[in-house]
Amino acid sequence: MSDETSVLSLNYIGTNPHIRGGRPHIIGTTIEVSALVIQHIVHRQSADEIAADYHLTLSQVYAAFAYYYAHKAEMDTMIEERRHYAESLKERQVGSRHKALS
């Protein structure tokens, strides 16, 4: 029996400046890690539900969770920045086809 440890890697998460602005995503898709994490933490979806909704394997979903927890501070900052950006677009009604009902 050998005392050598083999490190096995499951390469499901990637970054590419041409995909989602370089934000971490599931390789082979444009689905951001943050989208899956938000579904799980904020919307309380299970890994099985997320896998079904996004047409991913459970391995891909859990890899996204693992990536998130390994880079939590950085990911939380990224998620918060994206939330603020979305709120600013909403306030300016960017993308709205209708006038505000005020």
N, C-alpha and C positions, 0 to 999 in steps of 0.2 A: 504494500500500500504506500502511495506517495504522499509526502507532506506538502506537495506543491498545490497551490490553489489556482484554479483556472477562473478567470474573470470572464463572464458571459455578458454581453451587452445586447439589449433590445433597442434598436435604433428607430424609434417612432417619432421623436421630436426633432424639429430642425428649425433653423433660421435662414432666411435668404432675403437680401435687401429688395428683391423683386417680388416677394410674396408678403402681403400684409405689412409692408414697410419694415420688414426685418423682425417683426414680432414672432415669438415662438409659435409654431403651428404643428399640426399633425402632418408628417411627411406623406406626400402623395395627395394632399388636400390643401385647401386654403383655410381650414378650420383652426382658429387660434386656440391655444391652450387656455387663455383667459375666458373664452366663451364657455368652455366646458366647466371650468371652475365656478363661474358665475351661476351656471345652471345648477350645479351641485350645492354650493354654499348658500346662495341667495334664494334660488327657487326650489331648493330642497329636493331636487330630482336625484334618483338613485343612479348608480353607474349603469345599470341595465337599461333604465329609461333613456339616459343620455346616449348610450350606444345605439339604441333603436332609433331615436330621433335624428341622430346625425349619420346613421348608417356606418357606424364604426364598430370595431371589435372591442371587447372588454379590455383587452391588452392595451389598445390605443388609449382608451379612456383612463385606465389606471396609470399609464405612462404620463399622461397629461397631469394627473393629480400628483404623481411623484415629482415631476418637473416643477410644478407649482410649489410644493413644500420644500424642495431643495433650493429654490430661488424666491422664497416667500416675500421678503422685503422688496426686492426688485419688482416682482410681479404685482404686489399690492400697489406700489407706486404707479406702475403702468396702468393698472385697472382704474385707479383714481384719476389719473390724467385723462384717460379716455372718457370717464364719466363726466368730468368737467367739460371736456370738449363737446360731448353730446348735448349737455345742458345748454351750452352757449349757442349751439346750432338751433336747438329747440326755441330758445328765447328769441333768436333772430328770425325764426320761422323759415330757416333754410330748408328747401326741399318741400315746403308746404305748397299745395296747389290752391288753397283756400285762405281767405282773410280770416284773422282771428275773430271769434265771436265775443267781442267785448262791449 
